């Protein structure tokens, strides 16, 4: 017997169903998650928040160009393999070595690792 998984039109939700909806859907690593937004902030953004948003958007743009170049993608894949090996032993030490930050966050995707690396470079050299 074959194992069949029917594809539904709402298999991979991303975002809200309507503008005023408080439930947000994200698909990460093949699984769909729903998050409820409670007490959203509607005031003006602080300068530090604006810098963080700008840094992240620059990192995402650079990540896209890095991943489209086969040579750079091979470099990042090798670096990510080294990161994962180091993170299996100790995540904080791996982040300190590869990202120059002392956090205990493990980057489970290549794209996330590249964005975090570029963001760390941008914050060190504005």
C-alpha positions as CSV (number, residue, x, y, z in Angstrom):
1,X,0.0,0.0,0.0
2,X,1.2,3.5,-0.8
3,X,1.3,6.2,1.8
4,X,-0.6,9.2,0.5
5,X,-0.5,12.7,2.0
6,X,-3.0,14.9,0.2
7,X,-1.8,18.5,-0.5
8,X,-4.3,21.0,0.9
9,X,-4.5,24.6,-0.4
10,X,-3.6,25.8,3.1
11,X,-0.7,23.4,3.7
12,X,1.9,26.1,4.1
13,X,0.4,29.1,5.7
14,X,2.5,32.2,6.1
15,X,1.3,35.4,7.7
16,X,-2.2,36.5,8.7
17,X,-5.6,35.7,7.2
18,X,-6.7,39.3,7.4
19,X,-5.3,42.6,8.4
20,X,-6.8,42.7,11.9
21,X,-6.2,39.0,12.6
22,X,-4.1,38.3,15.7
23,X,-3.0,34.8,14.8
24,X,0.1,34.6,12.6
25,X,1.1,31.4,10.8
26,X,4.7,30.4,9.9
27,X,6.2,27.4,8.3
28,X,9.6,26.5,9.7
29,X,11.6,23.4,8.9
30,X,8.5,21.9,7.2
31,X,6.1,22.4,10.2
32,X,3.4,25.0,10.4
33,X,3.2,27.0,13.6
34,X,0.6,29.4,14.8
35,X,1.4,32.4,17.1
36,X,-1.1,34.7,18.8
37,X,-0.2,38.3,18.9
38,X,-1.1,39.8,22.3
39,X,-0.7,43.5,23.2
40,X,1.0,44.7,20.0
41,X,3.1,47.9,20.3
42,X,1.6,50.7,18.2
43,X,3.9,53.6,19.2
44,X,6.9,55.1,17.4
45,X,10.1,53.0,16.9
46,X,13.1,53.9,19.0
47,X,16.4,54.7,17.1
48,X,18.0,51.4,18.3
49,X,15.0,49.4,16.9
50,X,15.3,51.3,13.6
51,X,19.0,50.4,13.5
52,X,18.3,46.7,14.2
53,X,15.6,46.6,11.5
54,X,18.0,48.2,9.0
55,X,20.8,45.9,9.9
56,X,18.6,42.9,9.5
57,X,17.2,44.0,6.2
58,X,20.8,44.6,4.9
59,X,21.8,41.1,6.2
60,X,18.9,39.5,4.4
61,X,19.7,41.2,1.1
62,X,23.4,40.2,1.3
63,X,22.4,36.7,2.3
64,X,20.3,36.4,-0.8
65,X,23.2,37.5,-3.0
66,X,25.7,35.2,-1.2
67,X,23.4,32.2,-1.7
68,X,22.9,32.9,-5.4
69,X,26.7,32.8,-6.0
70,X,27.8,29.1,-6.2
71,X,31.3,29.8,-4.9
72,X,30.1,31.8,-1.9
73,X,27.4,29.3,-1.2
74,X,30.1,26.5,-1.1
75,X,32.1,28.7,1.4
76,X,29.1,29.2,3.6
77,X,28.1,25.5,3.5
78,X,31.6,24.5,4.6
79,X,31.6,27.1,7.4
80,X,28.1,25.9,8.5
81,X,29.3,22.3,8.7
82,X,32.2,23.5,10.9
83,X,29.7,25.5,13.0
84,X,27.4,22.5,13.5
85,X,30.3,20.3,14.6
86,X,31.4,22.9,17.1
87,X,27.8,23.6,18.3
88,X,27.3,19.9,19.0
89,X,29.9,20.3,21.7
90,X,29.0,23.7,23.1
91,X,26.7,26.2,21.4
92,X,28.0,29.3,23.1
93,X,31.6,28.6,22.2
94,X,30.5,27.9,18.6
95,X,28.6,31.2,18.4
96,X,31.6,33.1,19.9
97,X,34.0,31.5,17.4
98,X,31.9,31.9,14.2
99,X,29.6,34.8,15.0
100,X,31.5,36.8,17.6
101,X,28.5,36.7,20.0
102,X,28.0,34.8,23.3
103,X,24.5,33.6,22.9
104,X,23.1,30.1,23.4
105,X,21.0,30.2,20.2
106,X,21.6,27.4,17.7
107,X,21.1,28.2,14.1
108,X,19.4,25.2,12.6
109,X,19.3,26.4,8.9
110,X,22.1,27.6,6.6
111,X,20.2,30.8,5.8
112,X,19.7,31.7,9.4
113,X,23.4,31.1,10.0
114,X,24.4,33.3,7.1
115,X,22.1,36.1,8.2
116,X,23.4,35.9,11.8
117,X,27.0,36.0,10.5
118,X,26.4,39.0,8.3
119,X,24.4,40.8,11.0
120,X,27.3,40.3,13.4
121,X,29.7,41.8,10.9
122,X,27.5,44.8,10.2
123,X,27.0,45.6,13.9
124,X,30.8,45.4,14.5
125,X,31.6,47.5,11.4
126,X,28.7,50.0,10.9
